[in-house]
Amino acid sequence: MNATNLLITAYAPLILLIYLMVKPNGMASSKALPLSALAAYLIVIFNGHSPLTLIHASVIQGALLALTPLSIIAGAIFLFLCMEKTGALATLKNGLNTISSNKVAQLMIVGWAFAFLIEGASGFGTPAAIAAPILFSLGFAPVNIALFCLVTNTIPVIFGAMGTPVWFGMSLLSLQEDSIIDIATLAALISTLVAPAIVFMALRLVLPSWKIIFRHSLFIVSSTSACTLPFFALSFYSVEFPSLLGGGIGLIITVLMAKSGFGLSSAANEFETKVDTQKKTASPSGRELAKASFPLWGTVIMLLLTRLPELGLRSLLQDGDPNITASLGILGNLSVSASLVISITDILGTSIQWKHSVLYVPSLVPFIVVAFASVYSFGSRAWVSRITSVSSQTAVRMTKPLFALLGALVFVNLMMLGGEQSAVSVIGKHMAYLAGNNWPLFAPLLGTLGSFFSGSATISNLTFAGIQHAIAEQLSLPLQVVLALQSVGAAMGNMVCINNIVAVTAILGLKGQDGVILKKAAGILAIYAILVGSLGACLISIYR
C-alpha cells in the first residue's frame, strides 16, 4: 500500500467518528463509537499489516479494557445515587451555601480546587465524576457543568495520579531523573501560566456573562493560583505530589477566601436566584455536614491510603502473583491473584494480554465501599431497600455507556495496532511533516491526539513521547521543552477524550449530548493549544 492510501485509511475512522458525533443532530456515542470501531476493524483487515489472529486478539483486549472505565462510572453513579437517596447531597448543598452562597465561589471550590486534589490522588477520570453531580445538585445546567468539569480537569492531569503520566508515561525513553524533573517543571510552568485563562473560559461555559466573571476576577485568579503556584513549586522536587498537594493547599485557601468573601462581588445575586431554584433551608450542623460529606472525604482518604506507595497498600492491591490459574482454551490463560488482580494472557495464542486490578481501580474501592458505609450510617433498617433501588437505577444508567465504551476501547486498540504503520503513528508522523520547523506550535496537539484516542495522558505519553523525541532530534529542538509540550498536550486532551465525555454524561444522566459537548470542548481546546504552543515557541527560543 502506498503512502497516500496508508494516510487515507489512517484518518478515515477518526474523521468518521468526529463527523458522526458533531454533525447536526449528531449520533449518540453509544452508536457512533461502535460504528467507527467497525470501520477501523474493516480497514485494519484491508491494510493487511497485521495477522487476523492479532487483530481479533486486539478486539478482545479492547472489549476487556472497557471494564476499567465502566466499573469506575458504575461506582461513581452508585455513590452519588446513594448520596441522593439518603439526603446527603441536599445537606451538602446547604453546607456549601453556608461557606458561600456565591455561585462563582462554589464552582471554584468544587469544580476547580477539590477536583484538582482528586486528580492528584486518583486520576482515572474521577474528578469530573465526583465534582459534576455536586455542582448539578446546586442547580447548574448539567451540560454546562459537564463541560466545566472536563475543561478544569486538564491542568492537574500533567501529574495525574501520583505522577504516573510523567514517571511511567516517559519510562520508555530511559531518561535520567534530572531530565524527568526538567520536563515536569517546564510542563508545570506552562500550565501555571495558562491556567487563569483556562479557568476563565471554563467559568464562561456556566455563567451567563463575562461581566459576572470579571467582577470576581480577583477571587478566581487567587483561587487558581492557590493550586497552581504550589503545583509549580513542588514540580522542582517531585513528580508524585504536585497535583495532590497543590489541590489540597488550593482547596483550603479557596474555602477560606470564600468564607471571608475575599474577592467576591455581591453583584452576582441576580444570577444566584436564577440558578438556585430550591428553597433555602436551615444550615446543617457541623455533625450533620460531616456525616453528609463522608462520601467525599471518605473517598479522598481511601484514595490516599491506597495510592501513597510509602504505606504499602498500593503494591499490595496491585500484586498480580497468581493464586488461581485456569486455561480458557483458545481465548488464553486466566489467573487471579490474592489481591483480585485478574489477568488473561496469550489471548488467541498471541502475546496480547489483559489485566484488571479489581481493588485498585477506583470503583469497588473506594466508591462502592464508601457508598455502602454511607447508606448504612443513614439508617440501618432501610439500607437494604436503598441499596437495591440504587443498584437497579445504576444498571439502567449504565446501558448506553456500556456500548459507547466497548466501541471506544476496541476503536482505540485497532487504531494503535500495527507498530509504526498503525493509524495513530501514521497520523502523528503526518502532523510532524506538515508542521516542520513550526513543530513547537503543534507538539501539544500530538499529545492531545493520544489522550483523545486512549483516554489517558499516561498512554498518550507512552505512545507519542518516542515520536516527539525523534522529531526534537531531527529538528534540533530542546528535548525537555518538546516533551513538556507533549505532557501538557496529553493533559489538554482530557477535555475531548471520548471516555471522559461518556463518563460525565452518564453520571449526570444526560442523553445524546456527547457530540454537543465534544464540539464545544474542541473550541476551547483550540485556544488552549494556541496558548500552550506560543509559550512552547518562546521556551524553545530561550533554551536554544
N, C-alpha and C positions, 0 to 999 in steps of 0.2 A: 504494500500500500504506500502510495507516495505521500509526501509531507502535507500537501493540501488536503487530501482526503482524511488523513490522520487528524488534522486540525479541526475539520468539519465534524467528524464523528466525536471528537473530544468535547466540543462545545455544545453539540446538539441536545443531549439530555438536560444540561443546565439551562439552556435557552428555553426548552420546552417547559421545564419546571417553573421558571420565572414567569413565562407567558401565562401558563395556566392559573397561577396564583394572583397575578397583579392585573390581568385583563379586566375590562368592565364585567361586573358580575362574576368575579373570579371564582375559580373552583376551590372547594374546601381542601385543606391539606390532606385530609383522610382519603381523598380521591386523587389529587394531583401527585402526591408523592408515590403511591403505588404505580400509577401510570408512568411516571418518569423513571421509576426503578425498572419497570418492564422495558422501556425504551433503552435504558442503559444495558440491560441484560442482552437484548437482541443485538445491540451494536457491538458489545464485547465478543459475542459469539461470531458475528460477521467479520470483525477485525482479525480473528484467528491468532492473536498473540498469546493466548493462554489456553491450556488444555481444558476440555469440557468439565472434567472432574474438578479441576481447581476453581473454575467458575461457579459450579454448583456448591462446592465447599464454602466459597465466599458468600454465597446467598444464604446458606445455613448459618454461617457465623454471624452475618448481619442481622438475621432474624433473632438469633440468641442474644446479640449485643443490645437489642432493643429492650431486653429485660431490665437493664440498669436504669435508663430514664423512665421507663414505665413504672418500675417499683418506687422510684423517687416521687413521681407525680401522684401515684396512688396514695403513698404515705402522707404527702402534703395535703391532698384533698381530704383524706381521712382525719388528719389532725384538725383542720380548720372547720370541718363539718361538726366535729366533736365540740370545738370551742363555741360554735354557733348554737348547738343543741343544748349545751349547759348554761348558756348565757354569759360565758366568759368573754366572748367577743364584744358584747354590749357593754360589759363592765370595763373592759379595756379601753373602749372608745371613750367612755365617760372619764376614765383616768387620764387619757391623753388630753382631754379638754381641760382637766384641772392643771396640767402643766402649761398648756396654752390652747386657747380656742382658735388661735390664728392658724389658718389652713396652710400657709407657707411654712410655718414652723413645724406643723405635723408632717408635711411632705418631707422636709429635710431631716427630721428625727427618724422617721420610719423608712422612707424610701431612699435616703442617702446614707446617713451615718450608721444606722442599725444594719442595713443591707451590706455596707462596707465591711463591718465586723463579721457578718455571717459568711461573706465570700472568703475572708481570710481564714476562717475556721473550717469551712467545708467545701466550697465550690459546688460542682455538680448542678448548678442552676438553682440551688436552694434559696439564695437571697430574694429573687423575684417570687419564688413560691411562698416565702414567709411574709414578705412585705406587702405584696399586692392585695391579699384578702383583708389585711388590717386596714389599708387605705380605702379599699372598697367599702368596708363597714362604716367608714367615716362619711360616706356619701358621694365620693368621687365617681365619675363615669368609668365603667370597667375598661373600655377600650383605651381611654386616655391613661388610666393607671397602668395597664399592661405595657404601653409604650414608655411611660415614665420609668418604670422599674427596669425595663430592658435597656434603656439608654444609660441610666445611672449605674447599672451593674456592668460597667466596662472598665473604668479606671482601676478598681482593685483587682481585676482579673489578671493583670500582669503577673502578680504573685500568687493569685488564686489560693487554693487550699494548701497552706503551709509551704508556699514557694514552689509547688510542683511544676507549674508551667516553665519555670526557669531552670531549676536544678535537674529535673528529669527531662523537660522538653528540649534542652540543649545538650543532653547527655551523649548523643551520637557523634557530636563534634569533638569530644575528648578535650575540651578546653581546660586551661588552668583555672584554679579557684579565683585568682585575681582578675582574670578576664571575665569570668561569670559575674563578679561583683561590679566590674566596669559596665557591662551590658545592662545589668539590673539598675544601676544608678542612673544611667542615661535614659533608660525606659521610664523610670520613676520621675526624672526631671521633666521629660516631655509631657508626661501625663499630668504632672502637677501644674505645669504652665497652661495646658489646655482645659483643665478641669472646670474652672469657673464658667467658661463659655459653654461647655457641655451641660453643666448643671442648669444654666440659664435657659438653654434650648429645651432641656427636659421639662423644666417647670412650665415653659410656654405651651407644652402639649396638654397640660392640665388646667392651667389658669387662663382666664378669659382674655387677658390683655397684658401687653408688655408694661403698661403703666403700673399695674399692681406689683409686678416683679421688680421694677426699678425702685418702687417705694421701699422694698425690702432688701435692696441690694447689699447693704451693709451686713445684715444678718446672713444672707445667702453666701456672700464671699467669705465671711468669718467662719460659717459652718463648714463650707467646702474646704477652706484652708486648715481647719482644725483636724481634718482627716488627712489631707494630702501632705502637709508640711512634716508631721511625724513619719508618714509613709515614705517621703523622700529622704529624711534624715536617717531612718533605720536602714534604708537600702545600701548605705555605705558599709554596713557591718554584717548584714544577714539578708538572705532571700526568703527565709521562712516566716518572719514576723511582721514585715511592713504593713500588709493589709490588715492583719489581725489586730495588732496594737494600734495602728493608725485609726482603724474604725472604732476601737474601744475608747481611745482618747477623744476622738472627734465626737462620739456619742455623748460622753459625759459633758463636754464643753457645750455642745448644741443644746442639750437639755437644760443646762444652767442658764444659757443665754435666753432660751425660750421662756423659762420660768421668770426671769427678771425682765423680760420684754426688750432686751438689748437688740437694737437694730430693726425692731418690728414696728410696722406702721398700723395705727388704728383705723386707717382709711380703707382697709380691706373688709370692713364689716358687711358691706353690701354683698360681697362675694360669699361670705360665710353663710348668710341667710339663704342664698340660692342653693348652696351645696348641702348644708346641714338641714335636711328636711324633717329630721326626727325631733321630738320634743325633748327639751332639756330635762335631765333627771338629776337627782341628788348626787353629789360627788361621792364615789366609793371610799370606804375607809382604807387605811393602809393594809389591813389584813385582807380585805376583800380584793384589793388590787393585786397584792402579792399572789393570792390564790388564783385569780383570773389570768394573771400574766405568767403563771407557772409553765404553760406550754412553750412560751418564748424563752424565758431564762433557763428553764429545764433543758430545752433543746440546745441552747448555747453551751451550757455546762457539759452536757453529754458529748457534744461535738468536740469540745476542747479536750475532754478526758480521753476520747478515742483517737484524737489527731496528734496530740503532743507526743513526739517519739520518746521523750525522756521518761514518760510514765509507763511505757512498755505495753499498753493496751493496743496501740496501733499495730505493732508487729504481731501480737497475739491474734488479733482479729483478721489479719491478712495471711496468717500461717497456712500455707497450702499443702503441707505434708499430708499425703493421702492416708486416710483412716479406713475408708471403704473404697474398693475398686470393683468395677464390673465392665464387661465388654458389651457394647451396644451394636455389635456386628459391624456392618459396613459403615455405620454412622460414626464410629470411633470408640474411644475408651473413656469411660466415666470414672471420676474419682471425687470423693467427698472427704474433706479434712475434718478434724475435730472442731475447728472454728467455723464450720459450714462454708468453706470455700469450695464451690462446685466447679469442676473442670471437665472439659471434654477435649481430648487430644486426638490427633490423627484423623480428623474429620474426612470421611470418604477416602481414607488412605493417603491423604496429603499431609503436609506439615502444618496446616491451618489448625488452630486451636481456639478455645474459648474458656474464659474464667469469670466467675461471678462471686464476689465476696458478700455473702448474704448479710453478715453482721457489720460489715464496714461501710458498704454503700448506704448513704443516709436515707433509709426507708424504715425498715423494721426498727433499727436503732439510728436516730432517736425518735422519729416521728410516731411510729405505732406504739412503742413503749410509753412515751410521754402522753400520748392521747389516751391510752387505757388508764394510766395513773390519774390523769386529769378528770376523766369521766367518773371514775370511782370516787374521787375526792368530793364530787358534787352530789353524791347520793348513792350509797352502796346498794340500795334496794332497786333503784331504777337503772343501774348501769348496764345490765344485760340488754334490756329493751332499747336503750340508747345506742349501744354498740351495734346491735342488729340493724336498727334503722339506718345508721350512718354507713354500715357496710354495704347495704343494698343501694344506697344513694351513690356511694363511691363507685360501685360496679357499673352503674348506669352511666356515670360521667366518664368512665374510662373507655367506653366503646370507640369513640372517634380517635382519641389519642393512640389507641392500640393499632389501628390501621395506618394512621399517619406515621407513627414511629417505626413500625415494621417496614413500611415503604422507605422511610428516611434512611435507616441504617443499612438496608440492602442496597439502596441507591449509592450511599457513601462507599460501601465496600467495593462495589463494582467500578465506581469512578476512580478508586485508588488501586485497582488491580492492574498488574502489568509492569511494575517497576518503572523504568524510565519512559516506557511507552504508555503508561497509564494516563487516563484523561486529565487527572489533576496535575501530573508532572508536565504533560504537553501544554496545558493552559498556562501553567506557571512560567515555563520557558518562553512561551509566546509573548506573555506580558513583558518579560525581561527584554526580549528582542525589540518590541515596539517602543519601550521606554528608553533604551540605550543609556546615554550619559545622564539622562534625567531620572535615573533609577531611584534616587533618594525620595523623589516625589511619589513614586509608585510602590516602593518596597512595602509600606504598610498594607496596601491592598492585597498583596500576596498572602500576608498573614491573615487578613480578613477572609480571603477565599478559603483558606484552610479551616478556619472556625465555622464558616458558613456550611461547608461540606460535613465536617466531622462533629460539630457541636462542642468542640473542646479546644481551648487555647493550647493546652499541652500537646495534643495531637497535631495541631497546626504547626507548632514549633518543631516537633519531631519530623513532620513531613517536609517542611519548607526551609528549615534552618540550613540544611546542606546546600540547597539551591541558592539561598541568599549568600552563603559562604563563597560558593563558586563565582557568583556574579560580582561580589566585592573584590575578589582576587582578579577577575578578568578586567574590571573597570578601574582597578587600583583605588578602591574606596576604603575608608577606615572600617575594619571588620566590626568593631564594637558598636559603631553607630548603625550600621546596616542591620545587625542582629537586634539592636534595641528597637529599631523601627519594625522589625518582624514581630517582636514581642508586643509592642503597642498595637500593631495591626491585628494580631491574634486576639487581643483583648477587645478591640473595637468590634470584631466580628460577632461578639456575643449578642449584639442588638439585632442582628439579622439572621442569626442561627436558627434554622427551622426547628430544631429540638426545643430550644428555649421558648420560641413563639408558641409552639404546640403546647408546651407545659403550662405557660402562664394563662393561655386562653382556656385550657381545660380546667385549671384550678379556679378560675373566675366564672366558669360555666358559659363562656362565650361560644357562639356558633357561627361559622362561616366568616370570621373576621381575620383569619390568619393572613390572607392576601392584603387586606387593608393595612394591617399592622406592618407587614413587610415593606409595603410601598412607602409608608410614612417614615419608617425607621431608616430606609435607604436614603431618603433626603437628608436626614441628619448625619448619616454615615458619610455622605459626600463632603459635607462641611468639615466634619471631624477629620477626614482623610486629608483635606487641603491644609488644615492647620498643622496636623502632625507632619505631613510631607514637607511643608515650609520650614518647620523647626528642624527637621532632619537635614534639609539642604544647608541650613545655617550651621549646624553642628559639623557637617561634612567639611565646610569651608574652614572651620576653626581647627579641626583635627588634621587637616592636610598640611 
